[in-house]
Amino acid sequence: MGSLFSPKMPALPPVQPLPEPPSVSDEEKARIASEQAAMERKRKGRKSTILTGPLGVEEEATIEKKTLLGE
């Protein structure tokens, strides 16, 4: 009985076409590319300073004990 009294869904409006992308000059493209390259270099620089991974320290630990004083 619920479908008998439920309102009908209205028709969807027509889809509008996407607008044209703005025209970008060659100088602007070069500037954007250099900014993106600089951001990538900065990102790699920070990432290389992290010495641990998701599972902890990745290097092998040195497990040597001194046997005599001074060694």
C-alpha positions, 0 to 999 in steps of 0.5 A: 500500500505504501507505493500507492500513496507515495509521491512521484519523483520529478524528472531530472534537469538536463545536464549542462556541458562543461565550460571550456578550459581557460587558454594558458600561454607557454610562459604560464605553462613553464612557470607552473611546471617549474613550481611543481618541480620545486614542490616535488624537490621539497617533498623528496628532501623532507622524506629523505630525512625520515629514518624509520618506516611504517614498521620501525627502524629499517637498519640492522642494529649493531649487537656487539658488547665490549669485552675489555675496558677501552675496546 
